Structure formats: structure tokens, C-alpha cells
Amino acid sequence: MTAELVRGQNHTLPQTRLEIRVSAGSPVVAGATLGDENGTVRGVEWIAHPGAHRLPGLEVSRQAAAGHRLAVDLEALPDEVHRVTVLLALPTGVDGPTRFGATAAPFVAVTGLDGTEIATFTLTGLDTESAVSALELYRRQGAWKVRAVGQGYAAGLAEMLADQGLAAGAAELAASIQEAVARSLARSVAPPPPRTPEGDRVRHASGPSDPHPETAPQPQPTAHPPTVHQPTAPQSATHPPTAPQPQVPAHPSAVPQPAAPAHPPTGTGPGTPAAPAAPTAGGPINYAHPCRQRAAPPPPPPAAPPAEPGQAPQPVAGDATGWSMDERLYNQIWGMFEDLARAAAAYRSAVDFAESRMGQELDRSLSDPRNRIGGTGDQAREEARAKRDELIARAREVLDRDLAQLAAEAAVVEPALPAAYAGWDNPVWHAHRIPMELPMALRIGDLHLPERTDLRIPLLVRLPLERGIWVDSGRTASEAAALMDTDRLRRLAMETAVLHAARLLAVYPPGEFSVHVIDPAGSAAGSLAPLVDAGVLAGPPAAGPGGVASVLAHLTRRVDLVQMAVRAGAADALPPDLDTGEQLLVVNDFPHGFDDRAVTQLRYLADEGPSVGVHLLMVADREDASAYGPVLDPLWRSLLRITPVADNHLADPWVGHAWTYEPPATPPGSRVLEQVLAAVTAARRAAGH
């Protein structure tokens, strides 16, 4: 039985490995303090927060989010620790509420590793407070208990830390925590997977080398505008940055419910207990697999075969840490992405330095009038160019070495990828079976740099989707698009959307994902034929103003009802006919067929839908919507923009390179799409859906 605590009540903990799940109405900062037998925090090293998220036996989130999962191993805490206090605070310097009274009451649950709730506490009665001690785990006579606290602090995080016993430096630490949160929100892409102290990648310990450490300047990460982007989705380099978006709550694909640790649940029914949201956009990615048990540390990555003297180690698929091969491969792909970005940055930096030094040497040499005549000036120019060419050649040699190593790694990783990460040409799709659990991520295309265009890095986005996707069908999207016929470009855009929808259907468990289509003029009938013929759509593609209004009303109602159920904790009150599974709305040729009310509803779904499992996949030309003026700008910025043709509009989070995005495509003449959709249909029938 779950103990529903009220302020001051305690409950005995039956186990020592726990998860503390937090769900709030807006993004909050989560942390924890360790206290001694008197409840005193002895120093900053006893506080886990976004700037220092790990302590022995304790791990917290590294960014503000509407939902958190904190991992606690009470047996791993230092012997002198007798109390763990969970702290929540509202982030400063961002749009959002400044007091807890202006947002939904936070909900905290203590669960076992299997997601079973042990105790829950709803922090009601808060008003002007901007920070709160939510609950505490404490040791009493050799046993651990949990107590609901709910003590708020109007003066914020600094006052709360001081009250926890931090004698000095509470204000400075509070400021540093908020600064760490602001830095996390400002990242255009979530940072790469965590590394072990030794470096969890076998290939090399320190990344691609700079060819001239004494002379060539090291590339520095490019500062990005304050944006909040989907964790694995790079920032658009050609469109306005996204304004900070609140992090979405756990996907009650409905209503909150128990789920596997450290990742949002995928929920299928309304009658389940409340679950929080997972950290999402704008900060470090939660790399835990959504359905794995967290009973032990992740196993070490496989060792690479011994290398010959003077040669690089042989690449191994899954050479990153993780509890499963899928998680290892996911982290490995992120490592490859980062390595390629930094290798190219080092080379470009060396080339820039060589060019700059040549210019400086020429300026110094030719500043003397005597060197401008005769052969002296020519000799100076030749020597400067020779030095430049030598520096560039050495830099290219280092780059080629790193590129060859990455290419060798890609050659062993690609065949080992699961279907969700694999390209459509990967043989794994021919033996694909619809899974019974949701994978960590989904491949939506490939990325490459001009230094080696055949070296492709899979572009993965986390699941459940945390923001919508916009397939840009406009001719102004790129140079390649400008050369194409408008009708052909729009057809390609819709075919790209169909491939994404099919892949989502194929990686979700049967019955847990539905696809709706709005095609106002029926112009996408040919592209939609694979989905329609397979019978995998929730209903026929909606056409005309009436069809548009009907679908939007249906999905808007679902979002409204589930949000109310989540906020009120009234899961049982949901109508029995409400589909609480994930929903995808594919919109073709927006804004054709949309009146002002429909546009408002679509914006609402884009803003509020992802938090409760309703997602957008739009096929549109932004120029077509220009008549609405700036009113639609927030809509475009809230979506991840991709293109139906290759385009270099995405930027990485480390050095800000412009990466060329290659959309997914099935091999010419292949029937893999039809085979995958047939498998989806068969799995649904077998499951009774």
C-alpha cells in the first residue's frame, strides 16, 4: 500500500535503494542535502545540486525541469550521514512563476526500483515561497524513514540552505546553482553523455588532438542564444532561436503512473497512480533506459581488441557505459558526434592560425620598403606560404587520422544498431518485431560535415518526443530546395513525414501510439497511401474545414482532460473512451484549411501537447503562413525544423558547426516500409487493438 503523507507524517522505508520522483506545474530546480545526526549540513560538499549533481549514494538532475527523478542508495551514504533532505526551488532569470503559489502544487513520490510507490506527498499550501524543503529521509535506530516536510522559504534558495545548516556561503552557493541552471537552459543541444573518470570510450582518452598545441588556438565552444532544444536535436542555424520552454512533465501518456526509474512512463491506462515528468529539453539528457531496473551500476564497456604497437585500438560497437547494449550504442553515437565536431574544429582552427600567421609574416616582411623590390619580397612570400602549407598539411594529417578512426568505428556501429537507431537500409528492419517496451531514442536522419561527407552520424531524438517536428516544404528552405519544383518538394516533404510516422509506429509497443492526419485539400493522398493501406491510422485523413475542426477538437479535448487529471490527481475521473496512449498529429500544407480558431488550437497543441503525449509533425512552408504575421513565430520556434532535402541548418552543442542534415529515405525499389507497417498491423491484431 502506498502511504499518502501529509505535512509532518512519517513512514518506514522497506528498502534502501530508492527513487524520488518530483512532478511540478512548471520547471523547478531539484537538489538534496546531507545532514549529520543533528541534521546539520557540514559544508557545500554535502549538497547535491545541478552544478554538482552526484554525491556518494545520491544523484540529482542537472537542470530545471517540470519533473525529476532523484536516485538514492541509502547504504552507499557516508556513515556520518543521518538525513537526506530533498529541496525544490524555482529557477531565476527565466520566464515563469516566481512563487510556488502561482503554479500547481508539486507532487513528490518515493518509489522502489521497480517504480512501486512507497510514499507520496503533495506540497499544498505554498504561496509566496520560491524554495521548499519537500521531504527528508532520516535514520532512526538503525532504520530509515521518510517524513513529509513542506517547509517553504519566501527568500528563496539561499535562506533554505542557511536553514539547513550551511553556516557560510549560502548566498554564493544559491547563486552558483541558479547560474548552472541558466547555463543548462542556454544550451542549444543537451550535452553529450556522461563519461567515466577514466573516459568510457576505448578509442582515445582525450579526444582528437590539436596539431599544434603550442601555437594553434584551441577551439572554444560557441555561445548559443538562450534556447531550450530537444536533447538530441541540434539548433537551427537559420531560424530564430527557441525561447525557453518549460520542461514537460512525465508523459502521462495520460495520467501519472508508476514507471521504470529515471525515464518518463509511457502509460496506457488512466487508473494508475501519479508519476512525475522526466528532465527534458535544454539540459543534460537522462540517459537511463525507460524500462530497465536500476539495481546495480552499469557494467563497464567491452574492451577493445589489443592493438598493434603504434596503431589505434580496433573499434567496438557499444564501447560506452550503459545498462543495455541499446544504451551503450546511444551513448557511443553521442561520443562519435562530439569527436567529429571537435576534430573538425581543431583542423579549422589550425588552418585559420596558419593563414593568420602567414599574413602577419608578410606584413612584417613587406613593411620594410627595401623588401618590396627585387627578389627579397618574392622570397618572403614563398617562405610564408610554405610555412602555411606545412602547418595545414600537418593539421590535415591529424584530421585524416581521426576521421579514419571514426569511419572505422561507424562501420562496426551501424550494423549493430537496433531498429529505432538504424537507417532504413539496415537489414535489421527486415527482421523487425514490434517491441514490448519503448526504446530510448529514434533516428530521424543523418548529419555530416564537409571535411568528410561520407562519414555520417545518426541524428537521434529521445523518446517520448519532447517537442514537435516541422518538415519544411518551402523552396526558400535551402539552395537545393530552391532548384526543385514546388509540387515535387511538397511531395518529398510529405513522404519524409510518412517515414517518420511509420518509424514511430514501429518502435512503440502495440496500441500505445496513434497517428492522426490532417490533409485539408487531399493533396497528400499518394504520399499517405502506405499508412492508409496498412490501416494504421486512427481514422481517415481529415479533409476540409470540418475535418480539420473535428481532429483538432478531439486532440484539444484530450490534452485538456489529461492535464486536469494530472493537476487534480483525479486519474479515475477520465472518461472511459479517452485514449491515453501517445498521439501524433500529422498536418499537411498548413495553414491551408485552417481558420483563426484552428490556428489557435494548433498552437495550443504545440505548447501543451507534448507534456501529455500529444505531438505535432507538420509539413509546411513558412512563407505560406506569412499572412498571419508574427503570431505564428512561437509555433515555428517550438518545433524541430528538418528538411526533405539535404540542408546545413543544424548546429552542434560543442563548437557550433553547421552540420548538413540528410533526411531518411528507403532504398530505391525497397518494400521495407510496407513490411514494417504490415508488422505494426499484425502486432496490433495480436494484442487485440
C-alpha angles and dihedrals in degrees: 000000000000115000110225101205130204125203110300096012120124136201133193116250113229094201140026102222106077147156124221111207121198126193121182136172092243136015114297135180113244126200142145138220129210118223134194126229089292093047092250122146105225098202148328089285087069093061125085113202139145092283093050105020101170132066128160105291094001137083128174134182121279098220144032113278141160087241135031139183115204118195117217130183105182093190091057094056118107114269093246092059114098101159139042115193120194113218130197127191137172114245116246128220095035134092111271143077119327096200133041090234089070095059139050115289111269116246122212127190131184109211140175123245090269091058094255110148117238100176136355134196131188112205101223128166097046118141125152094009118117095183132037141184098229105186141330136222110213138179118234123175092339095311129099122231137178123228127193107231112167095178109163130202122207091194090059137224097342093056091047093051091048090051089051088062104265096148098194137013097031093132093047093048092048090052092048091050092052090046090053089051092049091051090052092051091049094060114107090208129022112260122261123276118290117270128216116243090257092047115262094226116089095204099074138339103222107029130246113340128243108239094221112029094171097050115016115080115241115244112251125211111267115245111240129204116262100279137148112217137176108278101247098026119096122228122266109254096197105041132063116280120260116256114238108284124201113255111254123247122245110292106262083186059206131335125008113276141161114287142170114286125277100011138071118271121244094216125197106187140044101224098076133105123266123280131187132236128263125240107265139156125033102017142059113320120247100238097189117117110249096235107030126112114245098212099128141017115279114272117253117264117265115274117251118241112266111274126224114255110281094013131106118256117268110261119249127200109241099022093152129085121268145124093251138026090251091056092046091052091047092054091042092056089052089051091052090048091053094043092053092047093051095042090054091045092053091050094047090047091052091049092050090049092049092050092046093049091049090053092049093049091049091049092051093046097046095042086083107078090213090066094054095074132055123011097314094084093046091050091051091052093049093049092049092049091047091054090048092050091048093052092047092047091052091047090049090051091056091045093049090051092052093043091051090051092049091046090053090050092049089052091060097036099051096060090047096054120115117239094264090058098035130097120246089255092059112110089226088083092063090062096035119142121192105258127236093220134042117260122230098249148357131230113234099172144312136281130211141168128226092247088075116000096185092061103089127187116203112242106223128188123196122250133263089046112252098195136017127262127235118200102203109222095177123118090224090062094093144339091264091052092049090060094053131088111259095235093049092048092052091048091052090049092053092045088053090052091050091053091052092048092048092050091051091050090049097053099044121085113259113285096007097099130050130185125211122187131204113195103162098188098028090241094136097057093116095049092045094050096099091055094042095045092049091052094229098129121100088235141337115303107277114243134184128017091294094054092047092050093047097052094043092049091050095051094040089054090051092052092047095049096045092046090052091048092050094048095044096040088233102134093150091060094068114113112261092234094057113113105222095183123106114289129203121195115201111198120193126200097358127217094027109106093016122118123194093274092051091049090052091050092049091051088050092052091049092052102037105020102079092058091062101032104272114124136182128226106182129188107196148133109235091211090062089062094050091106089071090059121204093338090092097045093096089053094055093044092051092060130076105243118219130164136226089228131044112285135164101224102117125091130203122233098237109055103354101244117174103243124201110238117213114198120226118267136176117236114268111272093009121138094199092119093055091046093051093048090048088054089051091052093047093048091051092051091048090051092048097248 
